[in-house]
Amino acid sequence: MKRIGIIGGIGPESTIEYYRLLVNGYRKKLKTSDYPDIMISSINLTELLGYVFASQPDKLVDFMVDKIDRLEKAGVDYIAIASNTPHMVFDRITERVLTPLISIVDETCMVIKDKKMHKVGLLGTKSTMTKGFYQKTAERYGIEIVIPTTEQQDYIHSKYMSELLFNNIVPETKEQLIRIIRELQEKESIEGIILGGTELPLILKQADFDDLEILDTTVIHVESILNRMMES
C-alpha cells in the first residue's frame, strides 16, 4: 500500500473532510477495519493566501515546495494539495519536487471528459476563477469553462473567505450561490458546475440541483488519491 502525503490546512474544514473521506473510502474499498497510511502537513493558510492575493507567485512556489519537502523526507509515495487555489502554480511546483503530485485540476477535468460534458461553470476563490489555470487544463480535454460576472465573483470570494473557510453555513448565502449558478446555466447553457473550492461542498450539494451535474473537486480528488494509494 502506498503512503500518501497531504498538504492540508487550506483550509482546516476541508482538510478534515479529506481525511474523513480517505479513511472511509479506504476501509470501504478494502472491506477492512484498518486505517490508511496518511501523513498530513498542515500549513499556515494566512501566509499562503498572503502570497496569492499579493500576486507573488515566486514566494507561493517557494512556500509550497518547502512544505512538500517535509513530506518527501517522510518517505511518501504521492502528494496531494488539498486545495484548488495553490494549483495556480502547480506546474512550477512539480518541476522542483521529486515525488509525484496528484492534481485536483487534472483529475476534475478527466472526470468531466469521461462524463462527456463540453461546457461547465466554475466557482471558487477569485484567484481560482480568474487566473486561468482551470481553463488552460480544461482546454486540453476539449472542455470550455465559464465563470460568473465580476460582481458575482467578488460575492463568492467574500463569502468563501468570511464564512465557508470557518464552516459557517448561512442559508442566505446558499440561496445566492444557487441563484448565481442558475443564472450561469441560463446564460451559458452549462452542463455542470465545478465546485473549485474544497469548502464549497460544505454548502452546495447535488441534491440542490436536479438538472445540473455538480462536480465536487474534493470527492474527485479523494477518489484519485485512493486509486494511487492502492496501486500495486
C-alpha positions in Angstrom: 0.0 0.0 0.0 1.3 3.4 -1.0 1.9 6.1 1.6 0.1 9.3 0.8 1.1 12.8 1.8 -1.4 15.6 2.1 -0.7 19.3 2.2 -3.6 20.4 4.4 -4.9 23.4 6.3 -6.0 25.1 3.1 -8.4 25.5 5.0 -8.9 23.3 8.0 -12.5 22.4 7.4 -11.9 20.9 4.0 -8.8 19.1 5.3 -11.0 17.4 7.9 -13.3 16.3 5.1 -10.4 15.0 3.0 -9.2 12.9 6.0 -12.7 11.5 6.7 -13.3 10.6 3.1 -9.9 9.0 2.7 -10.3 6.8 5.8 -13.9 5.8 4.9 -13.1 5.2 1.3 -10.1 3.1 2.1 -12.0 0.9 4.6 -14.9 0.6 2.2 -12.8 -0.4 -0.8 -10.8 -2.9 1.1 -13.6 -4.1 3.3 -11.3 -3.7 6.3 -11.3 -2.2 9.8 -7.8 -1.0 9.3 -6.8 2.6 8.5 -4.7 4.0 5.7 -1.1 5.4 5.9 -1.7 9.1 5.5 0.7 12.0 6.5 -0.8 15.5 6.7 1.4 18.6 6.7 -0.9 21.4 7.9 0.4 24.7 6.7 -0.2 28.4 7.6 -3.2 29.4 5.5 -2.7 33.1 6.3 0.8 33.1 4.8 -0.3 31.2 1.7 -3.2 33.5 1.0 -0.9 36.5 1.5 1.2 35.3 -1.4 -1.8 34.5 -3.5 -3.6 37.8 -3.0 -0.5 39.9 -3.3 0.3 38.2 -6.7 3.6 36.8 -5.5 3.8 33.5 -7.4 7.5 33.0 -6.7 7.0 33.2 -3.0 4.0 30.9 -3.3 6.0 28.3 -5.1 8.9 28.5 -2.6 6.4 28.2 0.3 4.7 25.1 -1.2 8.0 23.4 -2.2 9.2 23.8 1.4 6.1 22.2 2.8 6.2 19.4 0.3 9.9 18.8 1.2 8.7 17.8 4.7 6.5 15.0 3.3 9.2 13.9 0.9 11.6 13.4 3.8 9.0 11.3 5.5 9.0 8.9 2.5 5.6 9.4 1.0 4.9 7.9 -2.4 2.4 10.5 -3.7 1.4 14.0 -2.5 -1.8 15.9 -2.9 -2.5 19.6 -2.2 -5.9 19.7 -0.5 -7.0 22.9 -2.2 -7.7 24.3 -5.6 -6.1 27.7 -5.4 -2.4 26.7 -5.0 -2.8 24.8 -8.2 -2.3 28.1 -10.0 1.4 27.3 -9.7 1.1 23.6 -9.8 3.3 23.1 -12.9 6.1 25.2 -11.3 5.9 23.2 -8.1 6.1 19.8 -9.9 9.4 21.0 -11.6 11.0 21.4 -8.2 9.9 18.3 -6.3 10.7 14.6 -6.7 7.5 13.0 -5.5 4.6 12.7 -7.9 1.8 15.2 -7.2 -1.9 14.4 -7.8 -3.5 17.4 -9.4 -7.1 18.2 -8.4 -7.5 20.2 -11.6 -6.3 17.4 -14.0 -8.4 14.8 -12.1 -11.5 17.0 -12.3 -11.1 17.7 -16.0 -10.7 13.9 -16.6 -14.0 13.3 -14.9 -15.7 16.0 -16.9 -14.4 14.4 -20.1 -15.5 10.9 -19.0 -19.0 12.3 -18.4 -18.9 13.7 -22.0 -19.5 17.2 -20.9 -18.2 20.1 -23.0 -19.1 23.2 -21.2 -19.1 23.7 -17.4 -19.1 26.6 -14.9 -16.5 27.2 -12.2 -16.9 28.5 -8.7 -14.1 29.1 -6.2 -11.9 31.8 -4.8 -11.4 34.9 -7.0 -7.9 33.5 -8.0 -9.3 30.1 -8.9 -12.0 31.6 -11.1 -9.8 34.2 -12.8 -6.2 33.1 -13.0 -6.9 30.7 -15.9 -5.3 27.5 -14.7 -8.5 25.6 -14.7 -9.3 27.0 -18.2 -5.9 26.1 -19.5 -6.1 22.5 -18.3 -9.7 22.1 -19.5 -8.8 23.2 -23.0 -6.5 20.2 -23.3 -9.5 18.0 -22.7 -11.8 19.8 -25.1 -13.8 21.4 -22.3 -14.9 25.1 -22.1 -15.1 26.7 -18.7 -17.2 29.8 -18.0 -17.2 31.9 -14.8 -19.7 34.3 -13.1 -19.7 38.0 -13.6 -17.1 40.2 -11.8 -19.6 41.3 -9.2 -20.7 37.7 -8.6 -17.0 36.6 -8.3 -16.5 39.2 -5.6 -19.5 38.0 -3.7 -18.5 34.3 -3.9 -14.9 35.2 -2.8 -16.1 37.3 0.1 -18.5 34.6 1.4 -15.8 31.9 0.8 -13.2 33.7 2.9 -15.5 35.0 5.6 -17.9 32.1 6.0 -17.1 28.8 4.3 -13.4 28.7 5.5 -14.9 28.5 9.0 -17.7 26.1 8.1 -20.2 28.9 8.8 -23.2 27.8 6.6 -25.6 30.7 6.1 -28.9 29.9 4.3 -29.0 33.3 2.6 -25.5 32.6 1.1 -26.5 29.2 -0.1 -29.6 30.7 -1.8 -27.5 33.4 -3.5 -24.9 30.8 -4.7 -27.6 28.7 -6.2 -29.1 31.8 -7.9 -25.6 32.6 -9.4 -25.3 29.0 -10.7 -28.8 29.1 -12.2 -28.0 32.4 -14.0 -24.9 30.9 -15.4 -26.8 27.8 -16.5 -29.5 30.0 -18.2 -27.0 32.3 -20.0 -24.2 29.9 -20.9 -26.1 26.5 -21.1 -23.5 24.8 -18.9 -23.9 21.1 -18.3 -22.2 21.1 -14.9 -20.6 23.3 -12.3 -17.2 22.7 -10.8 -17.1 23.4 -7.1 -13.5 24.7 -7.4 -13.1 25.4 -3.8 -12.8 22.5 -1.3 -15.1 24.3 1.1 -17.9 24.8 -1.4 -19.3 21.2 -1.0 -20.0 22.2 2.7 -22.8 24.4 1.4 -23.7 23.1 -2.1 -24.9 19.5 -2.8 -26.1 17.5 -5.8 -29.5 17.4 -4.1 -29.7 21.2 -4.7 -29.8 20.6 -8.5 -31.9 18.1 -10.4 -30.8 19.1 -13.9 -27.2 20.1 -13.4 -24.1 17.9 -12.6 -22.3 19.0 -9.5 -18.5 18.4 -9.8 -17.3 18.1 -6.2 -13.5 18.5 -6.6 -12.9 17.2 -3.0 -14.6 13.9 -3.8 -12.9 13.7 -7.2 -9.5 14.3 -5.7 -10.0 11.9 -2.9 -11.0 9.1 -5.3 -7.9 9.6 -7.3 -5.8 9.6 -4.2 -7.3 6.3 -3.1 -6.6 4.8 -6.5 -2.9 5.8 -6.2 -2.8 4.5 -2.7 -3.9 1.1 -3.8 -1.6 0.7 -6.7 0.4 -2.5 -6.8 
